[in-house]
Amino acid sequence: HRLGHYNAVQRLSYWLVLALGVLVVLSGLAIWKPVQLHGLASLFGGFDSARYVHFFAMAGIAAFIVLHLTLVMLVPSTLPPMITGGRRENSHE
């Protein structure tokens, strides 16, 4: 694929991990203060369901991180451009 452009699978995975992050925060609030935030807890189907949502969302984020670390280990030349921002292409292309 072209440098600086994400394919459909990459875009989907980044949107998915962002959605999982939102779920982690909301479900975390629901299990942290279930009495004060009973409305939020009920959106998840109750305290126990919020715990399951929180667990599986965290597992999804962890899997995303493990996959990225594995890919960096398989292709270590991709790490420096991730840190430095890599080469810049002309914005006209």
N, CA, C and O atoms as a CHARMM CRD file, in Angstrom:
* protein
*
  372
    1    1 HSD  N      0.83400  -1.17500   0.00000 PROA 1      0.00000
    2    1 HSD  CA     0.00000   0.00000   0.00000 PROA 1      0.00000
    3    1 HSD  C      0.87900   1.23900   0.00000 PROA 1      0.00000
    4    1 HSD  O      2.06700   1.15800   0.31300 PROA 1      0.00000
    5    2 ARG  N      0.31300   2.36700  -0.34400 PROA 2      0.00000
    6    2 ARG  CA     1.08300   3.61100  -0.43600 PROA 2      0.00000
    7    2 ARG  C      1.42000   4.14000   0.95000 PROA 2      0.00000
    8    2 ARG  O      0.65300   3.98600   1.90100 PROA 2      0.00000
    9    3 LEU  N      2.58500   4.76600   1.03800 PROA 3      0.00000
   10    3 LEU  CA     3.05300   5.34100   2.29000 PROA 3      0.00000
   11    3 LEU  C      2.10200   6.43300   2.75200 PROA 3      0.00000
   12    3 LEU  O      1.74500   7.32400   1.98200 PROA 3      0.00000
   13    4 GLY  N      1.69500   6.36000   4.00600 PROA 4      0.00000
   14    4 GLY  CA     0.82800   7.38600   4.56900 PROA 4      0.00000
   15    4 GLY  C     -0.65200   7.16000   4.33000 PROA 4      0.00000
   16    4 GLY  O     -1.47200   7.98700   4.72700 PROA 4      0.00000
   17    5 HSD  N     -1.01100   6.05500   3.68700 PROA 5      0.00000
   18    5 HSD  CA    -2.41700   5.75100   3.42200 PROA 5      0.00000
   19    5 HSD  C     -2.77600   4.42300   4.08200 PROA 5      0.00000
   20    5 HSD  O     -2.04100   3.44400   3.96100 PROA 5      0.00000
   21    6 TYR  N     -3.89700   4.39600   4.77200 PROA 6      0.00000
   22    6 TYR  CA    -4.34900   3.19000   5.45000 PROA 6      0.00000
   23    6 TYR  C     -5.36100   2.45700   4.58400 PROA 6      0.00000
   24    6 TYR  O     -6.20800   3.07800   3.94300 PROA 6      0.00000
   25    7 ASN  N     -5.26600   1.11400   4.57000 PROA 7      0.00000
   26    7 ASN  CA    -6.25500   0.34300   3.82700 PROA 7      0.00000
   27    7 ASN  C     -7.51300   0.17000   4.67800 PROA 7      0.00000
   28    7 ASN  O     -7.56400   0.62500   5.82100 PROA 7      0.00000
   29    8 ALA  N     -8.51300  -0.48100   4.12100 PROA 8      0.00000
   30    8 ALA  CA    -9.81100  -0.59900   4.79600 PROA 8      0.00000
   31    8 ALA  C     -9.71600  -1.36900   6.11400 PROA 8      0.00000
   32    8 ALA  O    -10.38200  -1.01500   7.08700 PROA 8      0.00000
   33    9 VAL  N     -8.89600  -2.41600   6.15000 PROA 9      0.00000
   34    9 VAL  CA    -8.75800  -3.20700   7.37800 PROA 9      0.00000
   35    9 VAL  C     -8.09800  -2.37200   8.46600 PROA 9      0.00000
   36    9 VAL  O     -8.50100  -2.43400   9.62800 PROA 9      0.00000
   37   10 GLN  N     -7.09300  -1.59500   8.10000 PROA 10     0.00000
   38   10 GLN  CA    -6.42400  -0.73300   9.08300 PROA 10     0.00000
   39   10 GLN  C     -7.39000   0.32100   9.61500 PROA 10     0.00000
   40   10 GLN  O     -7.45400   0.55300  10.82200 PROA 10     0.00000
   41   11 ARG  N     -8.12600   0.94500   8.73400 PROA 11     0.00000
   42   11 ARG  CA    -9.08800   1.96600   9.16300 PROA 11     0.00000
   43   11 ARG  C    -10.14000   1.37000  10.08800 PROA 11     0.00000
   44   11 ARG  O    -10.47800   1.95500  11.11700 PROA 11     0.00000
   45   12 LEU  N    -10.65500   0.20200   9.71400 PROA 12     0.00000
   46   12 LEU  CA   -11.65900  -0.45300  10.55300 PROA 12     0.00000
   47   12 LEU  C    -11.10300  -0.79900  11.92600 PROA 12     0.00000
   48   12 LEU  O    -11.78100  -0.60900  12.93600 PROA 12     0.00000
   49   13 SER  N     -9.87000  -1.30800  11.97000 PROA 13     0.00000
   50   13 SER  CA    -9.29800  -1.68600  13.26400 PROA 13     0.00000
   51   13 SER  C     -9.04800  -0.46900  14.14100 PROA 13     0.00000
   52   13 SER  O     -9.23000  -0.55000  15.35600 PROA 13     0.00000
   53   14 TYR  N     -8.63800   0.65200  13.56900 PROA 14     0.00000
   54   14 TYR  CA    -8.43500   1.85900  14.37800 PROA 14     0.00000
   55   14 TYR  C     -9.76300   2.42700  14.87100 PROA 14     0.00000
   56   14 TYR  O     -9.84900   2.88700  16.00900 PROA 14     0.00000
   57   15 TRP  N    -10.79000   2.40200  14.04100 PROA 15     0.00000
   58   15 TRP  CA   -12.11900   2.84800  14.51100 PROA 15     0.00000
   59   15 TRP  C    -12.64500   1.91100  15.59300 PROA 15     0.00000
   60   15 TRP  O    -13.26200   2.34900  16.56300 PROA 15     0.00000
   61   16 LEU  N    -12.39100   0.60700  15.41100 PROA 16     0.00000
   62   16 LEU  CA   -12.85400  -0.36600  16.39900 PROA 16     0.00000
   63   16 LEU  C    -12.17700  -0.15300  17.74600 PROA 16     0.00000
   64   16 LEU  O    -12.83700  -0.21600  18.78300 PROA 16     0.00000
   65   17 VAL  N    -10.87400   0.09700  17.74800 PROA 17     0.00000
   66   17 VAL  CA   -10.18400   0.28600  19.02600 PROA 17     0.00000
   67   17 VAL  C    -10.62100   1.59600  19.68200 PROA 17     0.00000
   68   17 VAL  O    -10.64900   1.67900  20.91000 PROA 17     0.00000
   69   18 LEU  N    -10.95700   2.60500  18.90600 PROA 18     0.00000
   70   18 LEU  CA   -11.50900   3.83000  19.48200 PROA 18     0.00000
   71   18 LEU  C    -12.87100   3.57000  20.12500 PROA 18     0.00000
   72   18 LEU  O    -13.15400   4.06300  21.21700 PROA 18     0.00000
   73   19 ALA  N    -13.70900   2.79300  19.44200 PROA 19     0.00000
   74   19 ALA  CA   -15.02000   2.44400  20.00600 PROA 19     0.00000
   75   19 ALA  C    -14.85800   1.60700  21.27100 PROA 19     0.00000
   76   19 ALA  O    -15.60300   1.77900  22.23500 PROA 19     0.00000
   77   20 LEU  N    -13.87600   0.69600  21.26200 PROA 20     0.00000
   78   20 LEU  CA   -13.61600  -0.10100  22.46000 PROA 20     0.00000
   79   20 LEU  C    -13.15500   0.78600  23.61600 PROA 20     0.00000
   80   20 LEU  O    -13.50400   0.54000  24.77100 PROA 20     0.00000
   81   21 GLY  N    -12.37500   1.81000  23.30300 PROA 21     0.00000
   82   21 GLY  CA   -11.94600   2.74900  24.33800 PROA 21     0.00000
   83   21 GLY  C    -13.11400   3.47000  24.97200 PROA 21     0.00000
   84   21 GLY  O    -13.15300   3.65400  26.18800 PROA 21     0.00000
   85   22 VAL  N    -14.07000   3.88000  24.14800 PROA 22     0.00000
   86   22 VAL  CA   -15.26800   4.53900  24.67400 PROA 22     0.00000
   87   22 VAL  C    -16.05800   3.56000  25.54400 PROA 22     0.00000
   88   22 VAL  O    -16.53000   3.92300  26.62100 PROA 22     0.00000
   89   23 LEU  N    -16.19800   2.32300  25.07600 PROA 23     0.00000
   90   23 LEU  CA   -16.90300   1.30800  25.87100 PROA 23     0.00000
   91   23 LEU  C    -16.21200   1.03900  27.20100 PROA 23     0.00000
   92   23 LEU  O    -16.87500   0.85700  28.22200 PROA 23     0.00000
   93   24 VAL  N    -14.88200   1.01200  27.19300 PROA 24     0.00000
   94   24 VAL  CA   -14.13800   0.77200  28.43200 PROA 24     0.00000
   95   24 VAL  C    -14.40500   1.88600  29.43400 PROA 24     0.00000
   96   24 VAL  O    -14.63600   1.62100  30.61300 PROA 24     0.00000
   97   25 VAL  N    -14.37500   3.12500  28.97000 PROA 25     0.00000
   98   25 VAL  CA   -14.60300   4.25200  29.87800 PROA 25     0.00000
   99   25 VAL  C    -16.02400   4.23200  30.42700 PROA 25     0.00000
  100   25 VAL  O    -16.23100   4.36500  31.63300 PROA 25     0.00000
  101   26 LEU  N    -16.99800   4.06600  29.54500 PROA 26     0.00000
  102   26 LEU  CA   -18.39400   4.08900  29.99200 PROA 26     0.00000
  103   26 LEU  C    -18.72400   2.90200  30.90000 PROA 26     0.00000
  104   26 LEU  O    -19.37200   3.06700  31.93300 PROA 26     0.00000
  105   27 SER  N    -18.28100   1.71700  30.51400 PROA 27     0.00000
  106   27 SER  CA   -18.55900   0.55300  31.36500 PROA 27     0.00000
  107   27 SER  C    -17.76600   0.62700  32.66500 PROA 27     0.00000
  108   27 SER  O    -18.22800   0.15900  33.70500 PROA 27     0.00000
  109   28 GLY  N    -16.58000   1.20900  32.60700 PROA 28     0.00000
  110   28 GLY  CA   -15.80300   1.39500  33.82500 PROA 28     0.00000
  111   28 GLY  C    -16.48900   2.33400  34.79800 PROA 28     0.00000
  112   28 GLY  O    -16.49900   2.08800  36.00400 PROA 28     0.00000
  113   29 LEU  N    -17.06600   3.41300  34.27600 PROA 29     0.00000
  114   29 LEU  CA   -17.83500   4.30900  35.13400 PROA 29     0.00000
  115   29 LEU  C    -19.04900   3.59800  35.72500 PROA 29     0.00000
  116   29 LEU  O    -19.39600   3.80100  36.88900 PROA 29     0.00000
  117   30 ALA  N    -19.69100   2.75900  34.90500 PROA 30     0.00000
  118   30 ALA  CA   -20.88100   2.04200  35.37200 PROA 30     0.00000
  119   30 ALA  C    -20.55400   1.05300  36.48400 PROA 30     0.00000
  120   30 ALA  O    -21.36900   0.85600  37.38600 PROA 30     0.00000
  121   31 ILE  N    -19.38200   0.42600  36.44100 PROA 31     0.00000
  122   31 ILE  CA   -19.04700  -0.53100  37.50100 PROA 31     0.00000
  123   31 ILE  C    -18.32700   0.14400  38.66500 PROA 31     0.00000
  124   31 ILE  O    -18.22400  -0.43600  39.74600 PROA 31     0.00000
  125   32 TRP  N    -17.82800   1.36100  38.45900 PROA 32     0.00000
  126   32 TRP  CA   -17.17100   2.09000  39.53700 PROA 32     0.00000
  127   32 TRP  C    -18.19700   2.69900  40.49500 PROA 32     0.00000
  128   32 TRP  O    -18.04300   2.62400  41.71400 PROA 32     0.00000
  129   33 LYS  N    -19.25000   3.30700  39.92400 PROA 33     0.00000
  130   33 LYS  CA   -20.29800   3.95200  40.71500 PROA 33     0.00000
  131   33 LYS  C    -21.67100   3.45800  40.24300 PROA 33     0.00000
  132   33 LYS  O    -22.42800   4.22900  39.65400 PROA 33     0.00000
  133   34 PRO  N    -22.00100   2.19900  40.48900 PROA 34     0.00000
  134   34 PRO  CA   -23.26000   1.67400  39.95500 PROA 34     0.00000
  135   34 PRO  C    -24.50500   2.28700  40.59400 PROA 34     0.00000
  136   34 PRO  O    -25.56200   2.33300  39.96400 PROA 34     0.00000
  137   35 VAL  N    -24.39300   2.75600  41.82500 PROA 35     0.00000
  138   35 VAL  CA   -25.56100   3.34500  42.48200 PROA 35     0.00000
  139   35 VAL  C    -25.78700   4.76600  41.97400 PROA 35     0.00000
  140   35 VAL  O    -26.90600   5.14500  41.62600 PROA 35     0.00000
  141   36 GLN  N    -24.70500   5.54800  41.93700 PROA 36     0.00000
  142   36 GLN  CA   -24.83100   6.93100  41.48600 PROA 36     0.00000
  143   36 GLN  C    -25.10500   7.02200  39.98000 PROA 36     0.00000
  144   36 GLN  O    -25.81000   7.92500  39.52900 PROA 36     0.00000
  145   37 LEU  N    -24.55200   6.09900  39.21800 PROA 37     0.00000
  146   37 LEU  CA   -24.73400   6.10100  37.75800 PROA 37     0.00000
  147   37 LEU  C    -25.60100   4.91900  37.33500 PROA 37     0.00000
  148   37 LEU  O    -25.27100   4.19900  36.39200 PROA 37     0.00000
  149   38 HSD  N    -26.69800   4.72900  38.03300 PROA 38     0.00000
  150   38 HSD  CA   -27.56800   3.57100  37.74300 PROA 38     0.00000
  151   38 HSD  C    -28.13200   3.61700  36.33400 PROA 38     0.00000
  152   38 HSD  O    -28.37000   2.57100  35.73000 PROA 38     0.00000
  153   39 GLY  N    -28.34800   4.81000  35.80400 PROA 39     0.00000
  154   39 GLY  CA   -28.84300   4.91600  34.42500 PROA 39     0.00000
  155   39 GLY  C    -27.83700   4.37000  33.42600 PROA 39     0.00000
  156   39 GLY  O    -28.20000   3.67400  32.47800 PROA 39     0.00000
  157   40 LEU  N    -26.57200   4.69200  33.64800 PROA 40     0.00000
  158   40 LEU  CA   -25.51800   4.18700  32.77200 PROA 40     0.00000
  159   40 LEU  C    -25.36200   2.67600  32.93200 PROA 40     0.00000
  160   40 LEU  O    -25.20000   1.95300  31.94900 PROA 40     0.00000
  161   41 ALA  N    -25.41300   2.21300  34.16500 PROA 41     0.00000
  162   41 ALA  CA   -25.31200   0.76400  34.39900 PROA 41     0.00000
  163   41 ALA  C    -26.47500   0.02100  33.74900 PROA 41     0.00000
  164   41 ALA  O    -26.30000  -1.07900  33.22500 PROA 41     0.00000
  165   42 SER  N    -27.66100   0.62500  33.78500 PROA 42     0.00000
  166   42 SER  CA   -28.81500  -0.04900  33.17800 PROA 42     0.00000
  167   42 SER  C    -28.71000  -0.07600  31.65300 PROA 42     0.00000
  168   42 SER  O    -29.26800  -0.96900  31.01500 PROA 42     0.00000
  169   43 LEU  N    -28.00200   0.89000  31.05800 PROA 43     0.00000
  170   43 LEU  CA   -27.77700   0.85600  29.60300 PROA 43     0.00000
  171   43 LEU  C    -26.98300  -0.38500  29.19400 PROA 43     0.00000
  172   43 LEU  O    -27.15800  -0.91500  28.09700 PROA 43     0.00000
  173   44 PHE  N    -26.11900  -0.83200  30.08000 PROA 44     0.00000
  174   44 PHE  CA   -25.33400  -2.03300  29.81000 PROA 44     0.00000
  175   44 PHE  C    -26.06200  -3.30300  30.24300 PROA 44     0.00000
  176   44 PHE  O    -25.53100  -4.40200  30.07700 PROA 44     0.00000
  177   45 GLY  N    -27.24600  -3.17400  30.78400 PROA 45     0.00000
  178   45 GLY  CA   -28.00500  -4.33900  31.21900 PROA 45     0.00000
  179   45 GLY  C    -27.77100  -4.69700  32.66600 PROA 45     0.00000
  180   45 GLY  O    -28.06200  -5.81500  33.09100 PROA 45     0.00000
  181   46 GLY  N    -27.24700  -3.75900  33.42400 PROA 46     0.00000
  182   46 GLY  CA   -26.99700  -4.00200  34.84200 PROA 46     0.00000
  183   46 GLY  C    -25.51100  -4.09400  35.14300 PROA 46     0.00000
  184   46 GLY  O    -24.66800  -4.07400  34.24600 PROA 46     0.00000
  185   47 PHE  N    -25.21800  -4.19500  36.42300 PROA 47     0.00000
  186   47 PHE  CA   -23.83200  -4.20600  36.89000 PROA 47     0.00000
  187   47 PHE  C    -23.03800  -5.37400  36.30700 PROA 47     0.00000
  188   47 PHE  O    -21.92800  -5.18900  35.80900 PROA 47     0.00000
  189   48 ASP  N    -23.60700  -6.57100  36.37200 PROA 48     0.00000
  190   48 ASP  CA   -22.88100  -7.74600  35.87900 PROA 48     0.00000
  191   48 ASP  C    -22.60300  -7.67100  34.39000 PROA 48     0.00000
  192   48 ASP  O    -21.51200  -8.02700  33.94400 PROA 48     0.00000
  193   49 SER  N    -23.57100  -7.21300  33.61800 PROA 49     0.00000
  194   49 SER  CA   -23.36300  -7.07100  32.17500 PROA 49     0.00000
  195   49 SER  C    -22.30900  -6.01300  31.87600 PROA 49     0.00000
  196   49 SER  O    -21.51000  -6.17700  30.95500 PROA 49     0.00000
  197   50 ALA  N    -22.30300  -4.93500  32.64400 PROA 50     0.00000
  198   50 ALA  CA   -21.29300  -3.88500  32.46200 PROA 50     0.00000
  199   50 ALA  C    -19.89400  -4.44900  32.73300 PROA 50     0.00000
  200   50 ALA  O    -18.93100  -4.07300  32.06500 PROA 50     0.00000
  201   51 ARG  N    -19.78600  -5.35000  33.71300 PROA 51     0.00000
  202   51 ARG  CA   -18.49600  -5.98500  33.98100 PROA 51     0.00000
  203   51 ARG  C    -18.03300  -6.81500  32.79400 PROA 51     0.00000
  204   51 ARG  O    -16.85600  -6.78100  32.43500 PROA 51     0.00000
  205   52 TYR  N    -18.94700  -7.55900  32.18300 PROA 52     0.00000
  206   52 TYR  CA   -18.58300  -8.35300  31.00600 PROA 52     0.00000
  207   52 TYR  C    -18.17900  -7.46400  29.84100 PROA 52     0.00000
  208   52 TYR  O    -17.18400  -7.73000  29.16600 PROA 52     0.00000
  209   53 VAL  N    -18.94700  -6.41200  29.60700 PROA 53     0.00000
  210   53 VAL  CA   -18.61000  -5.47700  28.52400 PROA 53     0.00000
  211   53 VAL  C    -17.22800  -4.88400  28.76700 PROA 53     0.00000
  212   53 VAL  O    -16.41200  -4.80500  27.84900 PROA 53     0.00000
  213   54 HSD  N    -16.96500  -4.46900  30.00200 PROA 54     0.00000
  214   54 HSD  CA   -15.67200  -3.88100  30.34800 PROA 54     0.00000
  215   54 HSD  C    -14.53900  -4.88500  30.11700 PROA 54     0.00000
  216   54 HSD  O    -13.50100  -4.53800  29.55500 PROA 54     0.00000
  217   55 PHE  N    -14.74300  -6.11200  30.54700 PROA 55     0.00000
  218   55 PHE  CA   -13.71200  -7.13900  30.38300 PROA 55     0.00000
  219   55 PHE  C    -13.41400  -7.39800  28.90500 PROA 55     0.00000
  220   55 PHE  O    -12.25200  -7.41200  28.49900 PROA 55     0.00000
  221   56 PHE  N    -14.45600  -7.60200  28.10600 PROA 56     0.00000
  222   56 PHE  CA   -14.23000  -7.93700  26.70000 PROA 56     0.00000
  223   56 PHE  C    -13.70100  -6.75200  25.89400 PROA 56     0.00000
  224   56 PHE  O    -12.93600  -6.94400  24.94900 PROA 56     0.00000
  225   57 ALA  N    -14.09100  -5.54700  26.24800 PROA 57     0.00000
  226   57 ALA  CA   -13.54000  -4.37400  25.58000 PROA 57     0.00000
  227   57 ALA  C    -12.05600  -4.23200  25.90800 PROA 57     0.00000
  228   57 ALA  O    -11.25200  -3.92400  25.02900 PROA 57     0.00000
  229   58 MET  N    -11.69000  -4.45500  27.17600 PROA 58     0.00000
  230   58 MET  CA   -10.27300  -4.41400  27.54500 PROA 58     0.00000
  231   58 MET  C     -9.49300  -5.52000  26.84400 PROA 58     0.00000
  232   58 MET  O     -8.36100  -5.30400  26.41200 PROA 58     0.00000
  233   59 ALA  N    -10.09000  -6.69700  26.73000 PROA 59     0.00000
  234   59 ALA  CA    -9.43400  -7.79700  26.02500 PROA 59     0.00000
  235   59 ALA  C     -9.22300  -7.44500  24.55600 PROA 59     0.00000
  236   59 ALA  O     -8.19500  -7.79900  23.97800 PROA 59     0.00000
  237   60 GLY  N    -10.18700  -6.75000  23.94700 PROA 60     0.00000
  238   60 GLY  CA   -10.03400  -6.31800  22.56000 PROA 60     0.00000
  239   60 GLY  C     -8.90800  -5.31500  22.39100 PROA 60     0.00000
  240   60 GLY  O     -8.14600  -5.39100  21.42700 PROA 60     0.00000
  241   61 ILE  N     -8.79700  -4.37500  23.32300 PROA 61     0.00000
  242   61 ILE  CA    -7.70600  -3.39600  23.26300 PROA 61     0.00000
  243   61 ILE  C     -6.36400  -4.09600  23.46400 PROA 61     0.00000
  244   61 ILE  O     -5.38600  -3.78200  22.78500 PROA 61     0.00000
  245   62 ALA  N     -6.32100  -5.04800  24.39900 PROA 62     0.00000
  246   62 ALA  CA    -5.08100  -5.79700  24.63300 PROA 62     0.00000
  247   62 ALA  C     -4.68900  -6.59900  23.39500 PROA 62     0.00000
  248   62 ALA  O     -3.50800  -6.66600  23.05300 PROA 62     0.00000
  249   63 ALA  N     -5.65400  -7.20300  22.72600 PROA 63     0.00000
  250   63 ALA  CA    -5.37300  -7.95600  21.50500 PROA 63     0.00000
  251   63 ALA  C     -4.84900  -7.03000  20.41200 PROA 63     0.00000
  252   63 ALA  O     -3.94200  -7.40400  19.66800 PROA 63     0.00000
  253   64 PHE  N     -5.40800  -5.83300  20.30800 PROA 64     0.00000
  254   64 PHE  CA    -4.95100  -4.83700  19.34200 PROA 64     0.00000
  255   64 PHE  C     -3.48700  -4.48500  19.60500 PROA 64     0.00000
  256   64 PHE  O     -2.69100  -4.39500  18.67000 PROA 64     0.00000
  257   65 ILE  N     -3.13400  -4.28600  20.86600 PROA 65     0.00000
  258   65 ILE  CA    -1.75500  -3.93800  21.22200 PROA 65     0.00000
  259   65 ILE  C     -0.81400  -5.10200  20.93700 PROA 65     0.00000
  260   65 ILE  O      0.26700  -4.90500  20.38300 PROA 65     0.00000
  261   66 VAL  N     -1.22000  -6.31200  21.31200 PROA 66     0.00000
  262   66 VAL  CA    -0.38300  -7.49500  21.06600 PROA 66     0.00000
  263   66 VAL  C     -0.17000  -7.68300  19.56400 PROA 66     0.00000
  264   66 VAL  O      0.94100  -7.99700  19.13600 PROA 66     0.00000
  265   67 LEU  N     -1.20000  -7.49900  18.77300 PROA 67     0.00000
  266   67 LEU  CA    -1.07200  -7.62000  17.31900 PROA 67     0.00000
  267   67 LEU  C     -0.09500  -6.59000  16.77300 PROA 67     0.00000
  268   67 LEU  O      0.74100  -6.91500  15.92900 PROA 67     0.00000
  269   68 HSD  N     -0.19100  -5.36100  17.24200 PROA 68     0.00000
  270   68 HSD  CA     0.73200  -4.32800  16.76400 PROA 68     0.00000
  271   68 HSD  C      2.17400  -4.63000  17.16900 PROA 68     0.00000
  272   68 HSD  O      3.09200  -4.45600  16.36800 PROA 68     0.00000
  273   69 LEU  N      2.37500  -5.08000  18.40600 PROA 69     0.00000
  274   69 LEU  CA     3.72500  -5.42800  18.83900 PROA 69     0.00000
  275   69 LEU  C      4.28100  -6.60800  18.05600 PROA 69     0.00000
  276   69 LEU  O      5.46900  -6.64000  17.73300 PROA 69     0.00000
  277   70 THR  N      3.42600  -7.57700  17.75100 PROA 70     0.00000
  278   70 THR  CA     3.84800  -8.71700  16.94000 PROA 70     0.00000
  279   70 THR  C      4.25400  -8.27600  15.53700 PROA 70     0.00000
  280   70 THR  O      5.27200  -8.72400  15.01100 PROA 70     0.00000
  281   71 LEU  N      3.46200  -7.40400  14.93800 PROA 71     0.00000
  282   71 LEU  CA     3.79500  -6.91800  13.59900 PROA 71     0.00000
  283   71 LEU  C      5.09300  -6.12700  13.59400 PROA 71     0.00000
  284   71 LEU  O      5.86200  -6.21500  12.63700 PROA 71     0.00000
  285   72 VAL  N      5.35000  -5.35800  14.64100 PROA 72     0.00000
  286   72 VAL  CA     6.61000  -4.61400  14.73200 PROA 72     0.00000
  287   72 VAL  C      7.78400  -5.57700  14.88700 PROA 72     0.00000
  288   72 VAL  O      8.85600  -5.34400  14.33000 PROA 72     0.00000
  289   73 MET  N      7.58500  -6.65900  15.64500 PROA 73     0.00000
  290   73 MET  CA     8.66800  -7.64000  15.79300 PROA 73     0.00000
  291   73 MET  C      8.92800  -8.37300  14.47800 PROA 73     0.00000
  292   73 MET  O     10.06900  -8.72500  14.17900 PROA 73     0.00000
  293   74 LEU  N      7.87500  -8.60300  13.69300 PROA 74     0.00000
  294   74 LEU  CA     8.05000  -9.28700  12.41100 PROA 74     0.00000
  295   74 LEU  C      8.71600  -8.39200  11.37300 PROA 74     0.00000
  296   74 LEU  O      9.48700  -8.86800  10.54000 PROA 74     0.00000
  297   75 VAL  N      8.41700  -7.09800  11.42200 PROA 75     0.00000
  298   75 VAL  CA     8.98500  -6.13500  10.46700 PROA 75     0.00000
  299   75 VAL  C      9.56100  -4.96900  11.27500 PROA 75     0.00000
  300   75 VAL  O      8.93600  -3.91200  11.35800 PROA 75     0.00000
  301   76 PRO  N     10.74400  -5.14800  11.86900 PROA 76     0.00000
  302   76 PRO  CA    11.28300  -4.12000  12.76400 PROA 76     0.00000
  303   76 PRO  C     11.61800  -2.80300  12.07200 PROA 76     0.00000
  304   76 PRO  O     11.74600  -1.77700  12.74100 PROA 76     0.00000
  305   77 SER  N     11.76200  -2.80700  10.77000 PROA 77     0.00000
  306   77 SER  CA    12.08700  -1.55900  10.06800 PROA 77     0.00000
  307   77 SER  C     10.92600  -0.56400  10.09600 PROA 77     0.00000
  308   77 SER  O     11.10600   0.59900   9.73600 PROA 77     0.00000
  309   78 THR  N      9.75300  -1.00000  10.51400 PROA 78     0.00000
  310   78 THR  CA     8.61000  -0.08800  10.58300 PROA 78     0.00000
  311   78 THR  C      8.57000   0.72200  11.87500 PROA 78     0.00000
  312   78 THR  O      7.82100   1.69400  11.97500 PROA 78     0.00000
  313   79 LEU  N      9.37200   0.32700  12.86700 PROA 79     0.00000
  314   79 LEU  CA     9.33200   1.02400  14.15600 PROA 79     0.00000
  315   79 LEU  C      9.87600   2.45500  14.10000 PROA 79     0.00000
  316   79 LEU  O      9.19700   3.36200  14.58100 PROA 79     0.00000
  317   80 PRO  N     11.06200   2.70600  13.53800 PROA 80     0.00000
  318   80 PRO  CA    11.56200   4.09300  13.51500 PROA 80     0.00000
  319   80 PRO  C     10.62700   5.08400  12.82700 PROA 80     0.00000
  320   80 PRO  O     10.44000   6.18200  13.35100 PROA 80     0.00000
  321   81 PRO  N     10.02000   4.74700  11.66200 PROA 81     0.00000
  322   81 PRO  CA     9.08300   5.70600  11.07100 PROA 81     0.00000
  323   81 PRO  C      7.85100   5.97300  11.93600 PROA 81     0.00000
  324   81 PRO  O      7.27900   7.06100  11.87500 PROA 81     0.00000
  325   82 MET  N      7.43100   4.97700  12.75300 PROA 82     0.00000
  326   82 MET  CA     6.29800   5.19500  13.65500 PROA 82     0.00000
  327   82 MET  C      6.64300   6.21900  14.72000 PROA 82     0.00000
  328   82 MET  O      5.80500   7.03500  15.10500 PROA 82     0.00000
  329   83 ILE  N      7.87300   6.17400  15.19100 PROA 83     0.00000
  330   83 ILE  CA     8.30100   7.07300  16.25800 PROA 83     0.00000
  331   83 ILE  C      8.59600   8.46600  15.72500 PROA 83     0.00000
  332   83 ILE  O      8.20500   9.46600  16.32700 PROA 83     0.00000
  333   84 THR  N      9.28700   8.52600  14.59500 PROA 84     0.00000
  334   84 THR  CA     9.71400   9.82200  14.06000 PROA 84     0.00000
  335   84 THR  C      8.69400  10.47200  13.13700 PROA 84     0.00000
  336   84 THR  O      8.80100  11.66100  12.83800 PROA 84     0.00000
  337   85 GLY  N      7.72700   9.72300  12.69200 PROA 85     0.00000
  338   85 GLY  CA     6.75200  10.26600  11.75000 PROA 85     0.00000
  339   85 GLY  C      7.04900   9.86800  10.32300 PROA 85     0.00000
  340   85 GLY  O      6.24200  10.12500   9.43000 PROA 85     0.00000
  341   86 GLY  N      8.19200   9.24500  10.08900 PROA 86     0.00000
  342   86 GLY  CA     8.54200   8.72600   8.77700 PROA 86     0.00000
  343   86 GLY  C      8.79500   9.79900   7.75100 PROA 86     0.00000
  344   86 GLY  O      8.86300  10.98900   8.05900 PROA 86     0.00000
  345   87 ARG  N      8.93200   9.34700   6.52700 PROA 87     0.00000
  346   87 ARG  CA     9.15400  10.25800   5.41400 PROA 87     0.00000
  347   87 ARG  C      7.88300  10.99500   5.08000 PROA 87     0.00000
  348   87 ARG  O      6.78500  10.48300   5.29700 PROA 87     0.00000
  349   88 ARG  N      8.02200  12.17400   4.56100 PROA 88     0.00000
  350   88 ARG  CA     6.87200  12.96600   4.12700 PROA 88     0.00000
  351   88 ARG  C      6.74300  12.87800   2.62000 PROA 88     0.00000
  352   88 ARG  O      7.72400  13.02900   1.89000 PROA 88     0.00000
  353   89 GLU  N      5.52500  12.63200   2.15900 PROA 89     0.00000
  354   89 GLU  CA     5.24300  12.65300   0.72300 PROA 89     0.00000
  355   89 GLU  C      4.76900  14.04200   0.34800 PROA 89     0.00000
  356   89 GLU  O      4.35500  14.82700   1.20100 PROA 89     0.00000
  357   90 ASN  N      4.83600  14.33400  -0.94700 PROA 90     0.00000
  358   90 ASN  CA     4.25400  15.59100  -1.42200 PROA 90     0.00000
  359   90 ASN  C      2.75800  15.54100  -1.21400 PROA 90     0.00000
  360   90 ASN  O      2.13000  14.51200  -1.46300 PROA 90     0.00000
  361   91 SER  N      2.18000  16.63800  -0.76200 PROA 91     0.00000
  362   91 SER  CA     0.74000  16.68000  -0.50400 PROA 91     0.00000
  363   91 SER  C     -0.07100  16.72100  -1.78600 PROA 91     0.00000
  364   91 SER  O     -1.29900  16.63800  -1.73900 PROA 91     0.00000
  365   92 HSD  N      0.59500  16.84900  -2.94500 PROA 92     0.00000
  366   92 HSD  CA    -0.10500  16.92900  -4.22900 PROA 92     0.00000
  367   92 HSD  C     -0.49700  15.57000  -4.76100 PROA 92     0.00000
  368   92 HSD  O     -1.31900  15.48900  -5.67400 PROA 92     0.00000
  369   93 GLU  N      0.06900  14.48100  -4.21400 PROA 93     0.00000
  370   93 GLU  CA    -0.20200  13.14900  -4.75000 PROA 93     0.00000
  371   93 GLU  C     -1.46600  12.56400  -4.21400 PROA 93     0.00000
  372   93 GLU  O     -1.82900  11.44400  -4.57300 PROA 93     0.00000
